[in-house]
Amino acid sequence: MAQRFEVSLGIVKKLLQQRRRTGDIAPQHQRSGREPKIEASHCRTMKALLVESPDLTLEEIRAAAGLECSMQAIHYALSRMGLT
C-alpha cells in the first residue's frame, strides 16, 4: 500500500493505528503554541470590571483581576472580546 500511494511505511502504520483508534484517517488537529494565560474566567472578570468602570487602565485591570501576564496579553484578550 505504501508503494501504491508513494508514502512511507511509517505513514501507513500511523494511519492504520489512527483508524483503529478513532475510526477515521482524517488529519488530526494539532494545537501548537503556549496555553493562554488569560482563561475564560479571567475574560468574564475583565468584562465585569469594564462594565462597572469603563475607564480602567490595563494595569488597573491586571491588578483587579489578579492576572500575572503582560499588558499586551490583556490588550489582545480585550481585543478578542471586542472591548477595545
Secondary structure, 3 states (H helix, E strand, C coil): CHHHHCCCHHHHHHHHHHHHHHCCCCCCCCCCCCCCCCCHHHHHHHHHHHHHCCCCCHHHHHHHHCCCCCHHHHHHHHHHCCCC
